[in-house]
């Protein structure tokens, strides 16, 4: 699973990018007598879709709040769904 969208090169031209979630970390917190907080952070990296070259400046860290105790495999799907809600990924498509 990945997302495809264009990115701007250092020279101002654009290239097709292949964006993938590289790492997912979950966090669970619960103080006695309070409700739990469950969240995830995930690292995204981008590759030039034509050359396969990793683009160092395309890496980002994103976070989301989880509504319940989801199985870990759902975190990856949720990470991609969350990315598509962000302005910088609004035109990204699944690939």
Backbone as CSV, one residue per row, in Angstrom:
resi,resn,N_x,N_y,N_z,CA_x,CA_y,CA_z,C_x,C_y,C_z
1,UNK,0.844,-1.169,0.000,0.000,0.000,0.000,0.891,1.234,0.000
2,UNK,0.505,2.224,-0.787,1.260,3.474,-0.880,0.351,4.534,-1.492
3,UNK,0.869,5.763,-1.560,0.159,6.859,-2.210,1.041,7.426,-3.300
4,UNK,0.391,7.934,-4.355,1.122,8.548,-5.448,0.665,9.997,-5.579
5,UNK,1.632,10.926,-5.637,1.345,12.328,-5.910,2.624,12.993,-6.363
6,UNK,2.508,14.143,-6.989,3.692,14.838,-7.465,4.375,15.570,-6.321
7,UNK,5.668,15.811,-6.490,6.430,16.620,-5.545,7.323,17.559,-6.345
8,UNK,7.736,18.645,-5.695,8.594,19.621,-6.360,10.058,19.308,-6.099
9,UNK,10.832,19.230,-7.176,12.269,19.002,-7.077,12.973,20.293,-6.683
10,UNK,14.238,20.183,-6.321,15.013,21.358,-5.927,15.125,22.381,-7.051
11,UNK,15.077,21.936,-8.305,15.189,22.866,-9.431,13.843,23.472,-9.831
12,UNK,12.774,23.139,-9.088,11.455,23.692,-9.365,10.586,22.831,-10.260
13,UNK,11.162,21.817,-10.909,10.373,20.902,-11.731,9.595,19.950,-10.808
14,UNK,8.665,19.218,-11.384,7.896,18.261,-10.579,8.149,16.839,-11.064
15,UNK,8.000,15.911,-10.139,8.150,14.484,-10.432,7.032,13.726,-9.734
16,UNK,6.742,12.535,-10.250,5.772,11.669,-9.597,6.428,11.018,-8.390
17,UNK,5.777,11.127,-7.247,6.304,10.555,-6.024,5.525,9.332,-5.576
18,UNK,6.225,8.417,-4.963,5.661,7.196,-4.371,5.867,7.345,-2.871
19,UNK,4.777,7.605,-2.131,4.833,7.868,-0.690,4.427,6.612,0.068
20,UNK,5.277,6.204,1.018,4.945,4.998,1.785,5.173,5.227,3.269
21,UNK,4.330,4.588,4.060,4.501,4.604,5.514,5.610,3.628,5.839
22,UNK,6.656,4.133,6.496,7.825,3.308,6.799,7.763,2.715,8.199
23,UNK,7.319,3.498,9.168,7.250,3.054,10.565,5.946,3.531,11.181
24,UNK,5.381,2.716,12.060,4.195,3.099,12.822,4.483,2.813,14.290
25,UNK,4.229,3.806,15.131,4.410,3.661,16.570,3.092,3.993,17.258
26,UNK,2.667,3.138,18.167,1.430,3.421,18.896,1.767,3.846,20.320
27,UNK,0.849,4.605,20.897,1.028,5.084,22.263,-0.290,4.924,23.013
28,UNK,-0.192,4.379,24.199,-1.355,4.179,25.062,-1.054,4.848,26.397
29,UNK,-1.961,5.692,26.856,-1.821,6.336,28.161,-3.150,6.265,28.893
30,UNK,-3.080,5.960,30.182,-4.294,5.952,31.001,-3.913,6.182,32.452
31,UNK,-4.365,7.284,32.970,-4.223,7.573,34.394,-5.382,6.913,35.131
32,UNK,-5.162,6.525,36.355,-6.222,5.910,37.153,-7.398,6.875,37.251
33,UNK,-8.585,6.359,36.966,-9.797,7.151,37.067,-10.088,8.036,35.861
34,UNK,-9.289,7.927,34.809,-9.537,8.727,33.605,-9.681,7.799,32.408
35,UNK,-10.192,8.341,31.314,-10.310,7.528,30.104,-8.945,7.426,29.429
36,UNK,-8.810,6.436,28.597,-7.519,6.201,27.949,-7.327,7.145,26.771
37,UNK,-6.069,7.395,26.451,-5.674,8.110,25.245,-4.865,7.132,24.409
38,UNK,-5.271,6.960,23.178,-4.593,6.045,22.275,-4.269,6.791,20.996
39,UNK,-3.030,6.742,20.585,-2.621,7.452,19.383,-1.546,6.699,18.640
40,UNK,-1.187,7.240,17.499,-0.125,6.646,16.695,0.644,7.753,15.992
41,UNK,1.926,7.536,15.820,2.744,8.382,14.972,3.313,7.489,13.887
42,UNK,3.532,8.072,12.721,4.076,7.267,11.640,4.990,8.107,10.756
43,UNK,6.036,7.466,10.267,7.011,8.103,9.393,6.656,7.784,7.953
44,UNK,6.691,8.813,7.124,6.395,8.668,5.700,7.648,9.028,4.914
45,UNK,7.962,8.223,3.910,9.089,8.532,3.035,8.591,8.559,1.603
46,UNK,9.328,9.276,0.751,8.938,9.403,-0.658,10.088,8.961,-1.551
47,UNK,9.713,8.303,-2.644,10.643,7.879,-3.673,10.203,8.492,-4.998
48,UNK,11.164,8.826,-5.838,10.848,9.254,-7.197,10.288,8.025,-7.907
49,UNK,9.078,8.117,-8.396,8.404,6.964,-8.987,9.089,6.497,-10.270
50,UNK,9.786,7.384,-10.968,10.452,7.007,-12.222,11.824,6.385,-11.996
51,UNK,12.590,6.927,-11.051,13.964,6.453,-10.839,14.095,5.487,-9.667
52,UNK,13.111,5.482,-8.754,13.200,4.656,-7.553,14.073,5.259,-6.476
53,UNK,14.610,6.455,-6.717,15.498,7.127,-5.766,14.698,7.678,-4.585
54,UNK,15.216,7.436,-3.379,14.587,7.981,-2.164,14.877,9.477,-2.108
55,UNK,13.853,10.267,-1.809,13.985,11.721,-1.739,14.089,12.107,-0.265
56,UNK,15.279,12.475,0.210,15.482,12.738,1.642,14.569,13.822,2.212
57,UNK,14.291,14.876,1.448,13.457,15.959,1.981,11.976,15.610,1.974
58,UNK,11.612,14.447,1.453,10.213,14.045,1.401,9.744,13.298,2.633
59,UNK,10.637,13.113,3.604,10.297,12.355,4.797,9.540,13.244,5.776
60,UNK,8.513,12.698,6.401,7.756,13.451,7.396,7.242,12.540,8.488
61,UNK,6.919,13.129,9.626,6.340,12.396,10.746,4.944,12.964,10.971
62,UNK,3.959,12.087,11.049,2.565,12.475,11.211,1.992,11.743,12.415
63,UNK,0.909,12.264,12.957,0.277,11.599,14.102,-1.229,11.621,13.942
64,UNK,-1.878,10.693,14.630,-3.334,10.652,14.647,-3.802,10.064,15.967
65,UNK,-5.010,10.438,16.351,-5.647,9.914,17.556,-6.523,8.740,17.149
66,UNK,-6.433,7.655,17.889,-7.219,6.463,17.576,-8.435,6.391,18.486
67,UNK,-9.576,6.001,17.934,-10.798,5.988,18.732,-10.928,4.795,19.684
68,UNK,-10.225,3.715,19.418,-10.361,2.520,20.261,-9.139,1.635,20.096
69,UNK,-9.163,0.500,20.711,-8.038,-0.435,20.656,-8.075,-1.212,19.340
70,UNK,-7.523,-0.632,18.292,-7.530,-1.267,16.986,-6.395,-2.284,16.868
71,UNK,-6.612,-3.328,16.088,-5.496,-4.240,15.812,-4.375,-3.488,15.095
72,UNK,-3.156,-3.908,15.296,-1.999,-3.208,14.743,-2.057,-3.101,13.224
73,UNK,-2.512,-4.138,12.508,-2.542,-4.061,11.050,-3.446,-2.941,10.566
74,UNK,-4.468,-2.577,11.332,-5.338,-1.474,10.937,-4.636,-0.124,11.055
75,UNK,-3.589,-0.030,11.871,-2.875,1.230,12.024,-2.251,1.682,10.710
76,UNK,-1.757,0.758,9.930,-1.136,1.110,8.659,-2.190,1.654,7.699
77,UNK,-3.321,0.983,7.608,-4.418,1.458,6.766,-4.882,2.828,7.240
78,UNK,-5.033,2.994,8.548,-5.454,4.284,9.104,-4.435,5.377,8.803
79,UNK,-3.153,5.039,8.816,-2.117,6.025,8.518,-2.305,6.575,7.104
80,UNK,-2.518,5.698,6.123,-2.733,6.157,4.747,-4.031,6.950,4.629
81,UNK,-5.087,6.502,5.285,-6.356,7.241,5.253,-6.176,8.633,5.846
82,UNK,-5.420,8.729,6.930,-5.174,10.020,7.568,-4.380,10.945,6.653
83,UNK,-3.351,10.412,5.999,-2.557,11.243,5.086,-3.444,11.897,4.030
84,UNK,-4.398,11.142,3.488,-5.250,11.673,2.424,-6.187,12.777,2.912
85,UNK,-6.326,12.955,4.235,-7.146,14.054,4.755,-6.346,15.344,4.906
86,UNK,-5.026,15.281,4.774,-4.165,16.448,4.953,-4.034,17.216,3.636
87,UNK,-3.947,18.548,3.727,-3.865,19.360,2.505,-2.747,18.942,1.563
88,UNK,-1.568,18.603,2.096,-0.446,18.268,1.220,-0.614,16.930,0.505
89,UNK,-1.598,16.113,0.927,-1.871,14.841,0.272,-3.272,14.805,-0.338
90,UNK,-3.920,15.952,-0.497,-5.304,15.995,-0.974,-5.454,15.434,-2.385
91,UNK,-4.416,15.498,-3.202,-4.498,14.980,-4.562,-3.817,13.627,-4.723
92,UNK,-3.393,13.022,-3.618,-2.724,11.718,-3.688,-3.732,10.620,-4.005
93,UNK,-3.252,9.610,-4.705,-4.090,8.460,-5.025,-3.428,7.185,-4.532
94,UNK,-4.231,6.174,-4.250,-3.709,4.878,-3.825,-2.956,4.227,-4.987
95,UNK,-1.917,3.507,-4.648,-1.210,2.762,-5.706,-0.679,1.466,-5.135
